[in-house]
Amino acid sequence: MSSTTTYQSDASLPSPSWKIEGDYFEGCNCDVICPCIFLADPDEGFCYVIPAWHIKKGNFGYIGLDDLNVVAFFHAPGNMLTGPKWKVAMYID
């Protein structure tokens, strides 16, 4: 037996409320602090950055997000705001 469910987006519906509390870690290839957070050019002309989050307490609507971990890997071949498109990979456990 199989079934198919179709979902339609309705922009007039309110978005679920969400909140997260936890820890944030970041490391990149720049000299001191990632200039990308200040919308500046990366030190070496490109940026490899790995941000990670541990959500101690959180929710998305009625969905609990407590104790989730998220890590991402970004490669920006120039300025993150104005440069070429980035590549990103994300892992959620």
C-alpha positions as CSV (number, residue, x, y, z in Angstrom):
1,M,0.0,0.0,0.0
2,S,1.3,3.4,-0.8
3,S,0.1,6.9,-0.4
4,T,1.0,10.3,-1.6
5,T,0.7,13.5,0.3
6,T,0.9,16.9,-1.3
7,Y,1.7,20.0,0.7
8,Q,1.0,23.5,-0.5
9,S,2.7,26.6,0.8
10,D,0.4,29.4,2.0
11,A,2.3,32.6,2.6
12,S,-0.7,34.0,4.5
13,L,-0.3,31.3,7.3
14,P,1.8,32.5,10.3
15,S,5.2,31.0,10.7
16,P,5.8,28.9,13.8
17,S,7.6,30.7,16.6
18,W,11.0,29.5,17.5
19,K,13.7,30.1,20.1
20,I,17.1,28.6,20.7
21,E,19.6,28.9,23.6
22,G,23.1,27.4,23.6
23,D,26.7,27.6,22.6
24,Y,28.3,28.9,19.4
25,F,31.8,28.0,18.2
26,E,33.6,29.2,15.0
27,G,36.9,28.7,13.3
28,C,38.1,30.0,10.0
29,N,41.3,30.4,8.0
30,C,41.6,34.1,8.6
31,D,44.4,35.6,10.8
32,V,42.4,36.6,13.9
33,I,38.7,37.0,13.7
34,C,36.6,36.2,10.7
35,P,36.2,39.6,8.9
36,C,33.2,38.1,7.1
37,I,31.0,38.8,10.1
38,F,31.8,42.5,9.6
39,L,31.0,42.1,5.8
40,A,34.7,42.7,5.0
41,D,36.9,40.7,2.6
42,P,38.5,37.5,4.0
43,D,42.2,37.8,4.8
44,E,43.4,35.4,2.1
45,G,40.8,36.3,-0.5
46,F,38.7,33.2,0.3
47,C,37.1,31.9,3.5
48,Y,36.8,28.4,4.9
49,V,34.7,28.7,8.0
50,I,33.3,26.0,10.3
51,P,30.6,27.3,12.7
52,A,29.0,24.9,15.2
53,W,26.1,25.2,17.6
54,H,25.0,23.2,20.6
55,I,21.4,23.9,21.3
56,K,20.9,23.5,25.1
57,K,17.2,24.5,24.9
58,G,15.0,25.3,22.0
59,N,11.8,24.8,20.0
60,F,10.4,25.4,16.6
61,G,6.7,25.7,17.2
62,Y,5.9,22.5,19.1
63,I,9.0,20.7,17.9
64,G,11.7,20.4,20.7
65,L,15.3,21.2,19.7
66,D,16.9,20.5,23.1
67,D,20.4,19.0,23.0
68,L,20.8,19.1,19.2
69,N,24.2,19.8,17.6
70,V,24.7,21.5,14.3
71,V,27.9,22.0,12.4
72,A,28.4,23.6,9.0
73,F,31.3,24.0,6.6
74,F,31.3,27.1,4.3
75,H,33.6,27.9,1.5
76,A,33.3,31.4,0.2
77,P,35.6,32.2,-2.8
78,G,35.5,35.9,-2.0
79,N,33.5,38.4,0.1
80,M,30.5,36.5,1.6
81,L,28.1,39.4,0.8
82,T,29.3,40.5,-2.6
83,G,31.5,37.7,-3.9
84,P,30.8,34.6,-5.9
85,K,28.4,31.9,-4.6
86,W,29.4,29.9,-1.6
87,K,29.4,26.2,-1.1
88,V,28.0,24.8,2.1
89,A,27.6,21.5,3.9
90,M,25.6,21.1,7.1
91,Y,25.3,18.3,9.6
92,I,22.6,18.1,12.2
93,D,22.5,15.4,14.9
